[in-house]
Amino acid sequence: AKSKETVEVVDTPATINPESSTTTSVVSREQISQTPGADQTNSLAMITNYVPSAYVVHDQLHIRGGHQVTWLLDGVPVPNTNIASNVGPQFDPKDIDYLEVQRAGYSAEYGDRTFGVFNVVTRSGFERNRQAELVTSYGSFNSTNDQLSFGDHGERFAYYGSLSGYRTDLGLETPSTRVLNDQAAGLGGFASFISNKTPADQLRLVTSLRSDHYQIPNTPDQLSSGIRDVQNERDAFVNFSWLHTIGSGTVLTVSPFYHFNRAHYSGSSVGQPDPNLTIPEDDRGSNYLGGVTSIAIRRGKHNAHAGIQLWAARDNQLFATVQGDGSNPQSQRQRIWGNVQTLFLEDQYKLTSWLTLNAGVRLTHFGESTVSENAADPRVGAAIRIPKLNWVARAFYGRYYQAPPLLTVSGSLLGFDLAPLRGERDEQREFGLAIPIAGWTLDLSNFRTGARNFFDHDALENNIFIPLTIGHARIRGTEVSVNSPRIAKRANVHLVYSNLIVQGACPITGGFIEDCTNPGYFLLDHDQRNTLATGFNLALPWRAWADFNLNYGSGFLNGEGDEDPTHLPPHTTFDLSLGKSFGENWSVRLTGLNLSNHHYLLDNANSFGGTHFANPRQLSIQLKYRFRY
């Protein structure tokens, strides 16, 4: 019991940090389990419902105008330099204790993918005492999302493990209003082991293995012509961490990691395909091996942090095409090694009781066979706690370097020009204000991000994305988030809103080179001016509860943005969950997604992302059973 209490205190994040210039959102395990659809394996509702400027379009998560994000597992990075090649999940939401999302004001420790940093704090087993939980569900489109998890702890050791699986007839976003050739299925396993070997030493091992299968959805014409493309993905990682306390206020952390990721797009057909049809295959496997070593020292008014991050990557890719009658087969296999070496230094100095300064630098070297780059990125920020009001104002300026993907298909194979990809370089400034009022929290932020060699992608054939870099990008935004206390001991209210302008400017500097003659800045395909998510959680009598969410978007770019109107029509969807517990061990939940069945056109920017429609209404029932073993 003592160990459990200690872990719960450590893992409870503060609502407002008066010393940090980082813009952060935190999503709890309870929110994930009760938000409609958020605990489904392929869902990103735990992010889009609670994080400003976050939305999903062409099956990719975007945040603050970009889709290059960093995933951390208990603070350890899970590197992946590829752009838009994966559609499968990185983690199963049911394994998450809480999710910390950083959107700006990053410390020098972070920098590989910088439009969002997602730190997944996983379930540890300290919250369980030889307890297991079975989750099973069934719903529309023959969907099921199931998991068996178990965990236990002693005074110094805890473990947690899970096995999960899902299948559905509605996997990826469809290119028409009809759901055709859109099955998806997957299996996954996760395990965590923690040992508090001594009062000064903690060891933690986290590992996961996933396999996902997706049919690529068709239009009616594609279905009648016999197209049956699929994508298979594999993902595995293992992270180990040793935390060692040296005296008072000094912590050494050593974290080696390994990550494997594979995405295999396979063009396929039934019957006799059209001889003019080009059937593609894109099979990429990526291995990442490295580690992070850091030391944190707290002395007086200083809180210093320094470390190194090193990893090597190996990509192995086969790209092939053949005509429908078997003629003109072409193929290309590439094997490339790359590496990233990073040194970071930073200090947080509490100048007065109400003013804290943050400053650091991140030094990065990236190298592979054709590209070698160096970057020195300063980060400076300040947090001001306004006396008596306890409002916290923050300001930040920083630069980021994002290493490029190792591979892209050669232009000779595809019949058009492709240039080497170089790293993206970003410059960001932000001002924010966090206001606590009678238990409520209001957070406001305004930011501007400028980028050179902005990472994006171009759609090829049905669902293959070729990475490219745009000469310049400019993203401006204002964000609002509101969180309430427990109202009348029954209700919580939340709201996130963003106003964004996402623009790019010629030329295309790498990857898929095409004519780009637009004068000045032009709107990018994922430009959506206004995005809103709001809802409430309500405790009902007889151990029941309800969770409601509304999602609004003003509409993404209409085609290339040169038509009138420039954006697609606005859209609104409503989601609802109703749950009830029966005793201590049984609970049931009913979920409805897109209750109004608003099956709208989500995006149609064919140059960058293709055409996709929002998912239709989905209804499901979930049963949970907890037992001891």
N, C-alpha and C positions, 0 to 999 in steps of 0.2 A: 504493500500500500504506500509505503514511503517513497519508493522509486517512482510509482505512478504519479504521485503528487508533484514530485520534482520535475518530471518531464512535462507535465501539463503546464506548469508555470513557465518553463523555458520556451515552450512552443506557442505561447499566446502572444501574438504581435500587438504592438501599441497602435492605437487609433491614429494619433498624430505624433510624429517624431519632431520635437522642437529643435533638434540639432542637425537635421539632414536636409540637403537641398535636392534630394531625389524625389521624383514624383511616383508614388506607389499606390497600388490597390491590393487589397487582400481579400481572398475568397475562402470561406471556411468549409469544412467537411459537411456541416449541416446544410449550408447553402447548396452545395453540390448535390446532396442527396434529395433535397426537396424541390429545387428549381426544375420546372418541366423539361424533361429530356436531357438535363445536364450530366447525368451519370451514365448515359449511353456511351459505348466505347468510341464511336466516331463523332460524338458531339463536341462542339466548342462553345456551347451555351454558357458554361461556367466563366468564359471570358467575355463573350459578346454581350451578356446581360449585365455585367458588373464592371466593365472596364471601358472608359470613354475612348472614342476613336477606333473601336475594334468592330470589325464585321467580316463576314465570309462571302467571297465572290469567286466564281469559277473554282470552287472547292478548295480555295486557299485562304488561310487566315491573313487578314491585313490589319495593321495597327499603325495609326499616325501616318497613313499614306504609303506604307511599304509592307513587304511581306518577308523581310529578312529578320528573323527573330532568333534569340538564343534560348535554348532550353537547358536548365540546370536541374540536377537531381540531388536534393539535400546539399545544395551549394556547389556541386561538382558538375562541370560542363559536359554536355553530350554533343560533341561537334558534328556538324553536317554542312558542308560548304555548297551543296547542290542547290539549284534554284528551281523550284516548282516541279520537281520530278516525282515527289511523293504526294499521295493523297490520303494515305493511311494515318492512323493515330500514332503519336509518339508515346503516350502513356494512357492507361485506362483510368478514367476519372474516379472510379470506385476505389482505387488504391491510394488516393490523395488524402492527406490529413488537412493541409491547407495549401493554397496557391498564392504566392507573392508575385505580383506583376509590377515591374518597373518600366516606366515609359520615357523617362528623361532624367537628366541630372546624375548620370551614372558615375560611380566611383571608377578609379583607374583600373580596377580589377576586371571590368567587363569591357568587351569591345569587338568580339568576332562578328556578331549580328546584332544591330543596334536599334531597330525600330521597336523592339520590345524584348525585355529580359524576363523569362518565366522561371521562377525557382519553385520547383515542385517539392514540397516537404511531404514525404511519404509516411504512411502508417508504419509504426515501429513495432507493435506488439506490446508496448508498455500500457496501452489502453485496454488490453484484454488479459483474461486469466483463464487459459485453456478454453477459449471460446472460439466457435466457428460460426460463420454466417453463410447461408445459402440464399442467393438472389436469382429469381427466375421470372420471366415475363413473356407475354405474347401480345401482338398487336397487328395493326394494319400492315398490308403488304407482306403478310406471313413473317413478321419480324419477331425475333427473340433476342434477348440480351441477358446472359446468365453469368453468374460467378459463384465460386465456392472459395471462401477465404477463412483463414485460421491464424491464431496468434496466442502467445503466452509470454510471460515474463517472470523473472525472479528478482533478487536484489541487484544483480549486476548484469544480467543477460536477458535479452528479449529477441523474439523472432516474429515475423509476419510473412505469410505467403498466400498466394491466390492463383487460381486457375479460372480463366474466363473464356467465353465464346459467344459469338453472335452470328446471325444471318438475317437477310432481308431481301425483298424484291425491289427495294428502293434504296440503292446505294449512293451513287453520285448524282449531282445536279443534272437534270435532263436537258437536251437541246430542243425539245418541243414540249407541248403540254401533255403528251402521252408518255407514260412510263413504259419504255420498251428496252429489253436486254439490259437490265439494270440490277442484277443480283449482286450481293456482296456477302462475304462470310469471312470469319477470322477466328483464330485461337491465340491465346496468350498466357504466359506464366510470369509471375513476379515473386521475388523473395527479398527480404531484408533481415539482416542479423546485426545486433548491436551488443557490444560487450564493454562494460565499464570496468576494465581490467583492474585499474587502481584509481584512487581519487584524482590522479593527475593524467590518466590515459583513457581514451575512449577509442574503440575500434568499430568500424561499421563497414559492412559489405552489402551492396545492393546489386541485384542482377535481374534481367528481364529478357524474355524471348517472345517474339511476335511473328505471326504469319497471317497475311491478309490477301484476299482474292476479290477482284472487282471486275465485273463486266462493264465495258464502256457503253453507256447508253446511246441509243440510235434515234434518228428521226424515222418516220414511216418509210421514206424513200430508201434510207440506208438499210433498214430491216428487210425490205422487199428485195433489195439487191444482194442479200446474203451476208452482209458484214456482221461479224461477231467478234470484235476485238475484246481483249481482256488485259488486265494489269495485275501482276502478282508482286507482292512486296514481302520482304523479310527484314526484321530488325532485331538486333541483339546488343546488349551492352552489359558491362560489369564495371562497377565503381568501387573502389576501396578507399577508406579515409582513416587516418590516424590523427587524432587530436591530442596534443600533449601540452599540459599547463606547466609553465616554467616560473616558479615563484609566484609573485602576486602581480596580476595584470598582463602577463605575457602568454600567448597561446601560439604554438607551432602546429601547422596543419600540413599533412602530406597526403595527396590524393592522386594515385595513378588511376587511369581509366582506359577502357577499350570499347569501341563502338563499331558495329558492322551494320550497313544499310544496303539493301538491294531493291531496285525497282525494275521490273521486267514487263515492258509493254509488248504484247504480241498481237500483230494483226492476224485475223482469222476470218474465214468465211465458210458458208455452207452452200451446197449446190455448185453450179458453174459460175464463178464470178465474172464480172465484166472485164474483158482483156485490157481495157484502158484504166482499170482500177490499180492504184499503187498500194501494195500491201507492205506496211513497215514493221520493223522489229527494233526495239531499243532495250538493251539489257545491260544495266549498269550495276556494278558492285563496288562499294566503298568501304575501306578499312581505315580506322583512326586509332592510333595508339599514342598515349602520352600521359601527362600528369601536370598537376599544379602543386606548388609548394609555396606556402605563405607564412608570414609571422605577423601577429598583431600585438602591439605594445600600447598599453594605457598607462600614462604617467602624468599626474597632475592635470593640467588643462589640455594635454595632448592625447590623441588617439590615433596612433600611426599604424600603417599597414603597408607591407611590401611583399613582393613575391615574384615568382617566375612561372610561366606556363609554356610548356613545350609539347608539341604533338606532330607526328608524321602521318601522312595520308597516302593511301594507294587506291587509285581508281582503275577499274577494269571495265571497259565498255565495248559492246558490240552493237553497231548500228547497221541494219541491212534493209534493202528494199527489193521487191520483185513485182512484176506486173501480174495481173489476175490470171493470165494464161500461162504463167511460169516463165515468161521471157524476161530478158534483161535483168538477171539477178546481179545485185551489187552489195558489197559488204565492206565494213571497215572495223577493225578492232584496235583499240588504243589502250595502252597500259602506262600510266603516268604516276610518278611519285611527287609529293610535295611536302612542305613542312612549314610550320609557324612557330616562331620563337618570340616570346613576349616577356618583358620586364615591366612591372608596375610599382610605383611608389606614390604614397598619398599620406596626408595628415589632416586630421580634424582638430581644429584648435578652438577651444571655448574661450573667446576673448573676454567676454563678460557673462553675467548670468542670463543675458537676453540675446547675445550675439555669438554665433558659431560660424567659423570660416572653414571651408573645405577646399583643399588644393591637392592636385596630383598630376602625374604624367604617366602615359602608357607608351612604351617603346616596342615596336613590332617589326619583325622581319618575316617576309613571306618569300618562299623560293620554290620553283619547279623548273622544268626543262627549258621553258621559253620565257618565263616571266620571273623577275626578281625585284622585289620592292621593299622599301623601308618607310616607316612612319613614326613620327614623334607627336603624340596627341596630348595637349594640355587639357586639364579639367579644373575649373575653378567655380566655387559656389559659396553662397552664404545663406544662413537661416536666422531670421530675426523673430524672437518671441516678444510680442507687444505686451508690456506689463499690464496687469489688471484684466485686460480683455483675454489674454492668453491666445490671441491669434498668432499664427506663424506665417510670416512672409518669407519667400525663398526666391533666390535668383541663381541662374546657372549659365555658364558658357563652356562649351567643350567641343573638341574635335574627335572624330572617330575614323578608324580605318577598318574596312571589311575585306578580307581576303577573297579572291575570285574563285569560282568553281575550277577544278583542275581540267575538266574535259568539256569540249563541245564538238559537235560533228563537223567534219571537214566540208568546206564549200564545194570541192570537186565532186563529192558523192551526191550532194543535194542539188547541184546545178546552179548555185548562186554563191555570192561572196560571204565568207565568214572570217572574222579577224580575231586575234587572241583577246581573251578577256583579261582586263586589269582590275585592280582593287578599287572599290568604291571609297571615296573620301567625303566625309560629312562634316558640316559645321552647324552647331545648334546653339540657340539661346532660348532661355525660358524664364518667365516670371510667374510665380504662383502665390496663392494665399489660401491657407487652411483656417476655417472659422468654426470653433466649437460653440454651440448655442443650446443650452439646456439639454445636453445629451445628444443633440443632433450634430452632424459634421457636414459642413459645406466646404468643398474644395474647388478652387478656380485656378485655371492655368492658361497661359497664352504662350505659344511657341512659334519659332520659325526654324526650319531646317533647310539648309542648302547642300546640294550634293553634286559631286563630279563623278562621272562613270556610274550613274545610278543603275542598280541591278533591276532588270525587268525580264520579260520573256515574250516570245512570239509563238502563236499557235501554229502547229504544223499538222496537217491532216486532221484526225478526229480529236485526239486528246494528248498529243505530244507537244511539249513546250521546249523551244530552243532558247537558251539564255542569251541575253544581249545586255549591253550597257548603253545608256542614254547620256549624251554629253553633259547635260546639266539637269537638275531637278530642283524645284522650289516648292516647299510644303509649308503652309501657314495654317494655324489652327487655334481655336479656343475651346476649352473643355470645362465641363461642370459635372461634379458628382455630389450627390446628397445621400446621406445615410442617417436613419433615425435610430433612437434608442427603442427599447421595448415599450410600446405605447399601451397603457392600461394593462400591462402584463400579458398582452395578447398579440400585438401586431408590430411588424417591422416594415418600413418603407424604404425603397432605394430608387435612385434615379441617376442615370449617366447620359450626358448629352455632349455632342461635339459638332463644331462647325469647321469644315476643312476645305482647303483649296489645294489640289494636287496637280502640279504642272511640270512639264518637261520641256527641254529645248534641244534642238539639233546641235551637232550631228549624232548619228549612231556610231559609237566609238569602238564597239567590240561585239563579237558574236554575230548574229544575223544582220548583215549590213544591207540596208535598203535605202532607197531615196528618201531623204528627209529634208524638205525644202520649206517647212513652215517658218515664217519669219517670227522671231521672238519666241515667247513661251506658248505652249499649247497644253490643253487639258489631257491628263492621262486617263486610261480606261477605268481605273478604280477611284476616280474623283466622284465623291458624293458629298454635297455641301452639308447636309444636316442629318445626323444620326442620333436616335433617341431610344433608350431602353429604360423602362420603369416598371415597377411592380411592388407587390407586398406579400408578406407571409403572415398568415393569421392562424393563431391557435384556437381551435374550436372545442366545444364541450365533448366529453366522452373520449378523450385522448385522440382527437381527430385534428387535422390541420388542412389548410388550403394555401396554395402558392400560385399567384397570378403574375403574368408578365406581358407587357405590351412592347412591341418592337416597331419602330418607325424609321423609314429611310426616305429621303427626298428624291432618290433615283440616281443611278449611275449614268455615266456618259452614254449618250445615244449614238451608237456607231463610232465614227471617228470624231464626233463633236462638231462636224461641219454642217449638220442639219438643224432644222428648226422644228421642235425644241432641241436644245443641245443636250438635254438630259432626259432619261426615261421618266415616266410618271412616278409620283410618290407611292409608297406602299406601306401598309400597316398590317401586322399580324398579332394574334392573341393566343397565349398559351396558358394552360391551367393544369394544376395537379391537385388531387384530393387524396389524403392519406388518413389511415386510422390504424392504431395499435390495438392488438388483442392480447392482453396480458403482457408479460415481459419478453416473450419470444417470437410472437407472430405480428406481422404488419402487412397491410395491403395498400397499394397506391394505384389510382386511376389517373392517366395523363392524356391530355389532348393538346396537340401541337397544330398551330395554324387553324384554330377552330372555325374561322370564317371560310376556310378552304379557298383563300385568295391565291390562285395559282398564276402569279404574275411573271412577266418577263424581267429577269434580274439583270442581265447584261447581254449586250450584243456587239461588243467591240472585237470583231473577228481578227483584227491584226494582232492583238495582244492576248486575248483570253478566250475567244470563242463566244458562242451563244448558250445561255443557260436560263432555265426557268426555276423559280422557287419551288420547294417541295410542297405537295398538296397536304391536305389534312391527314393527320395520323393519330390514331387512338390506340392506347395500350393499357394493360393491367399488369402490375408487378406484385410479386409475393416475396416477402422476406421471412426467413426462419432462422432464429439464433439458437444454438445449442452448445453444450459443453462436451468435451471429449476427454 
